[in-house]
Amino acid sequence: MTQPASAAQKDAPMSAALSQTDKRGARRPLGLRWDVRNLSLLGVLAVLVAIGGITQPDEFLAASNLQLVLTQASVIGVVTVGMTFVITSGGIDLSVGAIVALASVWATTVATQEFGFAGILFTAVIVGVGCGLVNGVLIAYGGMVPFIATLAMLASARGLALQITDGRTQIVTVSEVLDLGVKDAYILGVPPLVLVFAAVTVIGWLLLNRTTFGRRTVAVGGNAEAARLAGIDVRRQRLYLYLLSGLCCGIAAFMLIVLAGSGQNTNGNLYELDAIAAAIIGGTLLSGGRGTIVGSVLGVLIFTTITNIFALNNLETAVQQIAKGAIIVAAVLVQRRALRGGDA
C-alpha cells in the first residue's frame, strides 16, 4: 500500500528549484549579503538627510516637509512593491504608470463619483487588476515577451485615459475621499496614505519571504524550467504576479486621487522607470531570482528624498535626473560585483 507523501517530501521539488536559484551565492550567506546592502542603503539615506538638514535646515527638517516626503514616496512605493515581485520572477512591467493614469481617470468620472467613496476605490482597484489580468494572460498564456506585452499596455492605457478625459482634469467632489488628504485625517501625525504604504509593504514582505507564493516567485525567476520540473505551474504563477502588479497600481491610483484631488491622463508619468530603478538599487536582480521588499522601499525613499532636496535648493530638474541615473548605474555595477563575488 502506497504511503501518503510527507510535507517534507512534497516540498522537496521546490527546495531543489530554489537551490538552483541560489547557486550564485552559495559561498556567501545570502541573508548577510542583503543585510549589508540594506545597511548601505540606510547609510545613503542618512547622508541625504544630513545634506538636506545642512543645506535647508529650517525647511527640510520641518515636520510638514518630512510628512510630504513620506506621502510622495507612498504612491510610487506601492507601485514598486508590485514591481519587485514581477522583476523577481524574471519579468518586467512597463505599463504601471499608464495603468495608474487609466485607473485614476476611470475612477473620477462623473458616473463613478455618483457611487461615492466605495465606487471610486472599487473602480480604481478593478481597473488596475483588469489591466494586470490582460498583461498576465498575454505573457503567461499568449507567449508574449513581457517587454512587448507591457509596452503595448502602456500605449493602450495612456490612449484610453486620454480618450476618457479628452485632455481635461477631472475634479473629485466626494468629500470622504478628499478628507483623507487633510491634516485632520492624520493618525498620530502620520498621513493615512503613509499608513497604506506601510501596510502594503508589510504584506508584500510577508508574501515574498514567508509564503509558498514567494518561494515560487523566486524559483520561477531563478530558473523557470527547473521550477516547472519541480511541479510549479509557471504560467499560472506569472499570471498571479501581473495581477498583483495591477492591484498595486489600482491602490496607487486611489492614493494619487486622494493626494491630487483629481484624475488626469498624465498621472503616473514615468512611474515605471522610477519603480524599476528603486527595485534595482534596493537589490532586486533585474535578471530575476532574487528580490527584496525592504531594499525596494529604501530605494523609493532615497529617490524621493533626492527630489525633495533638489526642489528645496532650487536646483535644475536636469541635474536631478543625472544624479538619479548615476545612482542606478552605480547600483547595477555593485550588484554585478556582488554576484561575481558570490561565484568566487
BELFEN-V239964 format. One record per run of one state. SS is the DSSP state (2 for helix, 1 for strand, 0 for the rest). FROM is the first residue (numbers start at 0). LEN is the number of residues. If there is no record, write none. Layout:
BEGIN
SS_FROM_LEN, SS_FROM_LEN
END
This chain:
BEGIN
0_0_6, 2_6_19, 0_25_4, 2_29_26, 0_55_1, 2_56_4, 0_60_2, 2_62_26, 0_88_7, 2_95_11, 0_106_3, 2_109_4, 0_113_2, 2_115_26, 0_141_4, 2_145_20, 0_165_4, 1_169_2, 0_171_3, 2_174_7, 0_181_1, 2_182_3, 0_185_1, 1_186_1, 0_187_2, 1_189_1, 0_190_1, 2_191_18, 0_209_2, 2_211_11, 0_222_1, 2_223_6, 0_229_4, 2_233_27, 0_260_1, 1_261_2, 0_263_7, 2_270_12, 0_282_10, 2_292_20, 0_312_4, 2_316_27, 0_343_1
END
